[in-house]
Amino acid sequence: MKDEINVWDDDFMERAPSAKFLTLYLLANPHIKVLNVNSPWGAGKSFFLNRWRAELGREHVCIFFNAWENDYSAEPLVALITCIEQQTMDGLSLGSTSAGKNVITTTTTLMRKAAPLIAKGLVKKFTGIEVDGILGKDGDEQAGDFAKDVVEDLIKEQSKTELHVDEFKSAILEKLSSAAENNNLKKPAFIFIDELDRCRPTYAIELLERVKHFFELEDCRFIVASDSTQLAHSVRAVYGEKFSSERYLSRFFDAEFRLDNSNIFGVAKQHGFEYTCVRLHIRISGVAGTDGRNQRVEPKNNTIFVKEKSFPEHALLLVGMARYFKVELREMLRYAQQIKSMASALPEHEFHYFWAAYLIFSKSADEDLYQDLANPEKASGAIESFDDDKAVPVNYAFPSGHESIAEVARYYARILHATQDELRGLFNNSEGWRLSVISAVSDHREIFLSYRKIVELAHRVS
């Protein structure tokens, strides 16, 4: 029971219900042989597939194939078969039992049955794909010998294409069935393919073709994680910009599921920040007020808020920046790490989390904005221009009302370029979160001015 909980122990995006739903969906719909988990890069697809595979592996044979780690291979079918062989052997003591010996025999059979399908010419004949060089004709001597042997087999059996395909499919089913039986698991088997959209365009296309033509089996399900938009670009890179890549890709997937990344608050909260920050006194509930009258002003459009009263202010700032600069989950976490590295590199002081985050995010999202922030003549205008043309509107609730990220950033930029006399004027005429900011800057002016230099270093942290 403990293991079952631990599989999703760090599931801050609440992916577990999605995995449970999809498992039941695939089991109830045997005609769905290939499911596409479609979300943008950095949306948490790898996390989802790994945890889902770990949970599902308690009852079913599960294979995990990282396509990007294997796209150096000339032929994706060889890489996929090798992955299946290795991962179905893991639970066995090979050669020591009759079951182990049977797996060795099955492994040999599996590769032998695949050989004619890999041979130059036959895959093209069966699937319509150009396969010049798929066996690595420029590779080492061993690869060349293998190709020669396979082609010799092809010459002898060239008229038996369909028979070869049927024999290969039977060998795959026997392999997966044997693994299930030896490990007391149920059918069907699940094969997870990750990082497809990071592969070479030709490799990604060829891998999908192999799955479509050789693995559509009764007791086998494929889950393919990809950014379909990026994958469509890869297809067009091969077939031309006018090619209908979306329609082409739809041939390979029987169903599609999109991960929901609308709630990133849990992840932001778990990314702890142990440094003392300048508090802006943001109202986490999103309900603003008017000083003196304590009048409630309900959250207006685009206000970032949560119902959890103890939610950290820095985490709310992080979520707001991610939304404002249009970044996905993986990028947000990378920038959060860079912000933390900034804080660790600076002398002890009240850390301006908002300004550090604004600099880090803008450095990656818009280099022109980042550079203009250092120019007293351009900073305010650059912030306003980015807010109008490129940003997603984001507001925070304060005791004095709702204010946007751009408004807070403009105040910080004003402080950054202010003279000593201007700083005194700001100090005497500020209140609320502005007074908190100007007070902290006045105490550690030199440290605040060094933020940009530290951003340049932190930006290299990945």
N, C-alpha and C positions, 0 to 999 in steps of 0.2 A: 504493500500500500504506500509506503514511503517513497518508493521509486516512482510510482505513478504521479505523486504530487511533485516530485523533483523535476520531472520532465518539463513542466511548464512553470517552474519556480520563478524564473525571471521573465515571465510573460507579461510585461507591463502594458502591452497593447491589446491584451485579452484576445489572443489568437486561438486559444484552446477551443472555444465553442465553434469556430469556423472549421477547425480540423475535424471535430466530432461530426459536424453536419456533413462535411464533404465525404467522410468515410461512409456514413450511412447512405448518402446519395449515390456513391459509386457502387456500393454493394447492392443497392436496390435497382440500379439501372445498368445491367451488364452490357448494354449496347454502347455505353460510354467507355471507350477503350483508351482515349487520350484526353486528359483534362489540362487545360492551360491555366496556370495561376499567373494572371497578367497584372503587373503593377510596374510603375517606373523604377528606374535604378535607385537603389538606396531606400526602398520602401519596406524592407524587411522580409523579402521573399526567402532568402537563404535561412534566416532564423526560423521562419515558419516551416519550411520543408524539413529542416533538421529535427525540429521538435516533433512534428507530425510523424516523421519516419520512426523516431525513437518510441513514440507511443504505439503506433500501429504495429511495430516490429514485435510486440509481445504476443500478437495473435496471427500475424501473417509474415510471409517471407517479404523482406523489403530490401531493395537494392538502391544505393545512392550513387549517382553518376554525375560528377562535376565536369560538364562539357568543356568549360574554358581551360581547366587543368589538363585536358586531354586533346586540345585541338592542335597540338604539335604532330599528332598521329596523322599519317597520310590517309587512312581509311577509318572512319568512325565506327564501322561495324566491328572491326578488330578490337578497338578500345572498349566498346560497350560489352562485347563478349568476355573480354579479359576481366572487366569489372564484375560481371555476373559470376564468373568462375571464382574469383577471389573472395567475394562477399558471401557466396553460398557455401564456401569451405570453412568459414571462420569458426563455426561451432563444432567442428569435427576433428578428431584425431586421425589424420589421414594415414592410411596404410595399416593402422593398428587394428581395425575392425573390418568386418565385411562391408559395413555401410561406408566406411572411409574408402575402401578399395573400389566400391561401386561409384563413388563420386569421382575418383581419378579416371575411371573408365568413361564415365559420362562426359567429363571435361574433355578428354581426347576426342570423343565422338562429336562434341559440340563444335570444336574448332575445325575438325575434318569436314563436317557437314556444311560449315560456313565457307570453306575454301573456294568451291566453285562459284559462289555468289560474289566473292571478293575479286575474282579474276577479271582482268581487263577485258571489257567487251560485254560480259554477261550482265553485269549490273545495268549498263546502259541499255542493253537489249530488253531487260525486264522492266526497268523503271523510266527509261528515257533520259537518264542523266549522263553527261559527259564525264568520263572517269579517267582521262589520260593522267597517268602518274600517280593514281591513288595508292599504288603499292610502293611508292617511294623509289622510283627508278633511279633517282640520283642519290639514294641512300647508301648504306653500307653494303658489304658483300653478302651479308646474311639476308638482308631484305631482298636483294636481287635473286638469290638462290630460291627464296621462298616464292617470289613471283614466278620464277621459271617453273617451279614444280606445279604451282597452281594452274598456270597456263597449259602445261602438258596435260593435267587432269581435264581441263576445259576442252581441249581438242578431242579427247576421248569421249566426253559426255556432253558435248555442246547441244545435242538434240533433246536433252533431258532437263531443260530449264525449270519447268513447272515441278517436275519430280524433285529436283534439288531444293526448291523452295519448300515444298511439303516436308521433305526430310529434315530440313533445318528447323522448321517450325515444330516438328515432332520432337527433335532433340532439345529445343528450348523448353518445351512443356515438360519433358521428362526430367530435365535438369531442375526446374523449379519445383516440380512435384516431389522429386527425391529430397530436395532441401527441406520442403515442408514436412514430409514424413519423418525425416531424421531428426527434426527439431520440434516435432509435435505441434506444428502450426497448421493453420487453415488456408484454404484457397479463397480468393485468388492471390497471386503475388503482386506486389506494387513496386514499380521502378520509378524512382524520382530522378529527374534530370534538371540540374541547376545551372545557372550562369550561361544559358544558351545565347542570350543577346550580346555577350561579350566575346563570342567566338568570331573567327574569320567568317565572312559571309558565306563562302562556298562550303565550309565545314558545317555551319549551322544548317544550311539547306540540305546537305547530304545526310546529316544525322536525322533530320525529320523525315526524309525520304526512306531511310532504312527502317525507322520505327513504323512508318505507315505501311510499307510493303512486306516486312518480314516479321513484325511483332504484333499484329492484330490478332490476338489469340484469346480464346474463351476464358482462360484462367490467368490473364495478365492485364494489369492496368498501368498506364503511364501517367505520371504527373509531371508536367513540364513548366518550369518557372521561367518567365521571360517578360521583357518589356516589349509588347507587341508593336508599339510605335517604332522603337529602335530596330526591332527585327524586320519590320517592313522596309526600313531604310537600307538594311543589309541586303534584302532581296533585290531592291531596285539598283543597288550598287553592282549586282551581278547581271540583271536582266534589262537594265535601263530605266530611266526616270519615268517613262510613260507606262511602265509595266504595272498592272493592277496587283500590287503585292499583297494588299489586305485580303483580296478575294483568293489569291493563291494560298496564303497561309491558312485560310479557313478550311482548306481541304484536309489539313493535318489534325485539326482539333475538333473533337466531338462536342466539347463544352468549354466554357470559359468562366473563371471566377476571379473577381478583382478584390484584392485586399483592401480593407477599410483603414485608412490612415488619418481619419478625421480626428481621432482622439490621441494626441501625442503627449498629453499631460502626465500620464503615469511614467513614461520614459524620462521626461524632463525632470520630474521629481526625484527619480531614483539616481539620476546623475548628480550626486551630492556635491556640494560646494562648501568647503570647510573654512573659507576665509571670511573675515568680517566685511560686510558690504555697506555702502551708503544706502540707507533706506529711503525710498521715495514715498513710502506710506501709501502704496497702491491698495485700493480696496479689492481684495481677492474676489468678493461676491459680485463685483461689477456694478454695485449700487453706489452711485456717487452722492455727494451731499453739498450743501452750501454752508460755509462757515458762519457761525452765529445763529443760524436758524435750524441747522441740522436737518434740512429738508432732503427727503429721499428723492433721488433721480435714478429711475430704473435704467439698466444697461441699454444703451442705444446700439444701433447697428455697428457691427465690426468690433465690439468691445470684447476683450479677452478676459474671461473670468471662469472660476470654478466654484462648486458648492462646498468644497472641503475647506473648512476654516483655517486649518493649520498648513495649508499649501504654501511652500516657500515663495517669497517674492522673486528671487532670482530665477526660479523655474518658470514662473509666469512671464518674466521678461524674455526668457529663452524661447518659449513657445510663440510669443508675439513676434520676435525677430524672425523665427523660422517661417511664420505665415507671411510676414511683411515682405521678406526677401524671396519668397517662393522657393524654399529649399525642402528637400525630402528628408526623411528620418535619418538616413545615414550621414548626410551632410550636416544636419543639425547636431548630431552627436560629435562629429569631428570638430565643428566649430566650438562646441561646449568644452571639448578637451583643450583646444587652443586658448580659450578664455581662462581656463584653469591654469594652463602653463604660464600665461601672462601674470596672473596673481602670484604664482609661486616665484616668479623672477623679480618681482618688485619688492622694495623695502616694506616693512610692515606698516600698514595704514588702512584707512577705510577705503575699500576697493570700489571703484565706480563701475559696477557690473554693467549698467546700461550702456555707458559710453564705450567700454571695452567691447561689448557685444556688437554695438553698432559699427565700430571700426572693423572688427573681425569679419562680420557678415558682408559689409560693403566692399572690403578688400577682395573677396571672392566673387561677389555678385556684380559689382560694377566698379572697375578700376578707375574710371573717370570721376565718379562720385568720391571715391576714396582719396584720390589725389587733390580734388578740389576742396576737401575738408581742411587741408593744410593751408589753403589760401584765404586770408581774411576778406578778400574782395569777392570771392566766389562761393564760400562755404554755404551761406544761408540760401542762396539761389540754387545751388546744386542739390541741397536737401529737398527744397520745394519742388524742383523739377523732377527728381526721382520719385517723390511721393505722388506727383500728379500723373506721371507717364508710365511708370514701371512697377510700382509697389502695389501690394494688396492692402487696402486701408485697414489699419489696426489702431484701436483706442484702448486706453486704460482708464479705470475709474479712480478718482482722487477725492478727498474730502471737499475740494472746491469745484468739482465737476469732472467731466470726461475730457481727456486730451489725447492727441494722437502721438504716435512715435515720432513723427516729423517735428511736432512742437517741442517735445523733450529734447530731440537731437539739436534743434536750432538753439535752444538755451545753452546746451553744452558747448556748441561751436562758438557761441558768443563769449562764453567764459574763456574758452581756449585762446581767443585772439584779443581779449580785453587788456587794456593798460591797467596799472595799479589804481589810478583814479576811477576808471570805469568799474573795476572790481568792487571798490568801496561803495560806489553808487548802487551797484547790483545788490550788494549785501544789505544796504540800508533800505532798499525798496522791494525786497523779495520776501515771500512768505510761502508756507506749505512746503511742497517737495522742492521748490526752487531754493528756498532758504537752506534746506538740508544739503543740497548740492553745493551751493556757493560757500557754505560754512566748511564743508569737507575739503573743497579745493583750496580755500584760504589757508587751512592748516598744513597742507602738503602740496603747495603749488608746483614745486620742481618735479615731484613724482608724477603729478598729473600731466605735466608737459612732456614727460618721457614715455607716455603710453604708446605713441606712434612708433617709436623706435622698437619697443618690445613687440608690438603687433607684427612688425616685419620679421622678427625671429619666430614668433609663435605661429605665423602663417606657414612655416615650413614643417610644423608638426602635423603628422598624418595618422 
